[in-house]
Amino acid sequence: MLYLGTYHAHLKDERILFIFQSCAMLQDQKSIPGTATMAYYLKPLTYNSQIAGYLIRSYPSSWTVLDAFSKEVLGTYSDDEILVKKTNTPDLRNAGRLVQKSVDTRAIQARQR
């Protein structure tokens, strides 16, 4: 069954919930059913109008910032570090800075060659 960006699958009679959101995190904890055993969040991070990295969360693991080119982990965050107070919305400023620094470093290294 596929609806509203949510995909339900059955594996060995356990219900697994995959949530793919590209624009905004779910607004409250009640948005995820209690039967969910996992959830995924994927947010593209852009720099100079190009996708330069991703903010990824595989619930209940920590938030991870990935470089889109090198596939390197640039940083990880806990809920307390990244979520805007009293919401489930991640603050993208620090993740964006990490991606920007990675792109800039790569560009400087390319110019030095």
Contacts in CASP RR format, 6 or more apart in sequence:
PFRMAT RR
TARGET T0000
AUTHOR 0000-0000-0000
METHOD contacts of the structure
MODEL  1
MLYLGTYHAHLKDERILFIFQSCAMLQDQKSIPGTATMAYYLKPLTYNSQ
IAGYLIRSYPSSWTVLDAFSKEVLGTYSDDEILVKKTNTPDLRNAGRLVQ
KSVDTRAIQARQR
1 7 0 8 1.000
1 8 0 8 1.000
5 19 0 8 1.000
5 20 0 8 1.000
5 21 0 8 1.000
6 17 0 8 1.000
6 18 0 8 1.000
6 19 0 8 1.000
6 20 0 8 1.000
7 17 0 8 1.000
7 18 0 8 1.000
7 20 0 8 1.000
8 15 0 8 1.000
8 16 0 8 1.000
8 17 0 8 1.000
8 18 0 8 1.000
9 16 0 8 1.000
9 18 0 8 1.000
10 16 0 8 1.000
14 37 0 8 1.000
15 35 0 8 1.000
15 36 0 8 1.000
15 37 0 8 1.000
16 36 0 8 1.000
16 37 0 8 1.000
16 38 0 8 1.000
17 32 0 8 1.000
17 33 0 8 1.000
17 35 0 8 1.000
17 36 0 8 1.000
17 37 0 8 1.000
17 38 0 8 1.000
17 39 0 8 1.000
18 38 0 8 1.000
18 39 0 8 1.000
18 40 0 8 1.000
19 26 0 8 1.000
19 32 0 8 1.000
19 39 0 8 1.000
19 40 0 8 1.000
19 41 0 8 1.000
20 40 0 8 1.000
20 42 0 8 1.000
21 41 0 8 1.000
21 42 0 8 1.000
21 43 0 8 1.000
22 42 0 8 1.000
22 43 0 8 1.000
22 44 0 8 1.000
24 89 0 8 1.000
25 41 0 8 1.000
25 87 0 8 1.000
25 88 0 8 1.000
25 89 0 8 1.000
25 90 0 8 1.000
26 32 0 8 1.000
26 88 0 8 1.000
27 87 0 8 1.000
27 88 0 8 1.000
27 89 0 8 1.000
28 88 0 8 1.000
29 88 0 8 1.000
31 88 0 8 1.000
32 39 0 8 1.000
32 59 0 8 1.000
38 58 0 8 1.000
38 59 0 8 1.000
39 57 0 8 1.000
39 58 0 8 1.000
39 59 0 8 1.000
40 56 0 8 1.000
40 57 0 8 1.000
40 58 0 8 1.000
40 59 0 8 1.000
41 55 0 8 1.000
41 56 0 8 1.000
41 57 0 8 1.000
41 59 0 8 1.000
41 63 0 8 1.000
41 90 0 8 1.000
42 54 0 8 1.000
42 55 0 8 1.000
42 56 0 8 1.000
43 54 0 8 1.000
43 55 0 8 1.000
43 56 0 8 1.000
43 90 0 8 1.000
43 92 0 8 1.000
44 51 0 8 1.000
44 53 0 8 1.000
44 54 0 8 1.000
44 68 0 8 1.000
45 51 0 8 1.000
45 52 0 8 1.000
45 53 0 8 1.000
45 54 0 8 1.000
45 55 0 8 1.000
45 65 0 8 1.000
45 68 0 8 1.000
45 92 0 8 1.000
45 95 0 8 1.000
45 96 0 8 1.000
45 99 0 8 1.000
46 52 0 8 1.000
47 53 0 8 1.000
47 96 0 8 1.000
47 99 0 8 1.000
47 100 0 8 1.000
47 103 0 8 1.000
48 103 0 8 1.000
51 68 0 8 1.000
52 67 0 8 1.000
52 68 0 8 1.000
52 69 0 8 1.000
52 99 0 8 1.000
52 100 0 8 1.000
52 102 0 8 1.000
52 103 0 8 1.000
53 65 0 8 1.000
53 66 0 8 1.000
53 67 0 8 1.000
53 68 0 8 1.000
53 99 0 8 1.000
54 65 0 8 1.000
54 66 0 8 1.000
54 68 0 8 1.000
55 63 0 8 1.000
55 64 0 8 1.000
55 65 0 8 1.000
55 90 0 8 1.000
55 92 0 8 1.000
55 95 0 8 1.000
56 63 0 8 1.000
56 64 0 8 1.000
56 65 0 8 1.000
56 66 0 8 1.000
57 63 0 8 1.000
57 64 0 8 1.000
57 90 0 8 1.000
62 76 0 8 1.000
62 77 0 8 1.000
62 78 0 8 1.000
63 76 0 8 1.000
63 77 0 8 1.000
63 78 0 8 1.000
63 79 0 8 1.000
63 81 0 8 1.000
63 82 0 8 1.000
63 90 0 8 1.000
63 95 0 8 1.000
64 73 0 8 1.000
64 75 0 8 1.000
64 76 0 8 1.000
64 77 0 8 1.000
65 73 0 8 1.000
65 74 0 8 1.000
65 75 0 8 1.000
65 76 0 8 1.000
65 77 0 8 1.000
65 95 0 8 1.000
65 96 0 8 1.000
65 98 0 8 1.000
65 99 0 8 1.000
66 72 0 8 1.000
66 73 0 8 1.000
66 74 0 8 1.000
67 73 0 8 1.000
67 74 0 8 1.000
67 99 0 8 1.000
67 102 0 8 1.000
68 99 0 8 1.000
69 106 0 8 1.000
70 102 0 8 1.000
70 106 0 8 1.000
72 102 0 8 1.000
74 98 0 8 1.000
74 99 0 8 1.000
74 102 0 8 1.000
75 98 0 8 1.000
77 90 0 8 1.000
77 94 0 8 1.000
77 95 0 8 1.000
82 90 0 8 1.000
82 91 0 8 1.000
82 94 0 8 1.000
82 95 0 8 1.000
83 89 0 8 1.000
83 90 0 8 1.000
83 91 0 8 1.000
84 90 0 8 1.000
84 91 0 8 1.000
END
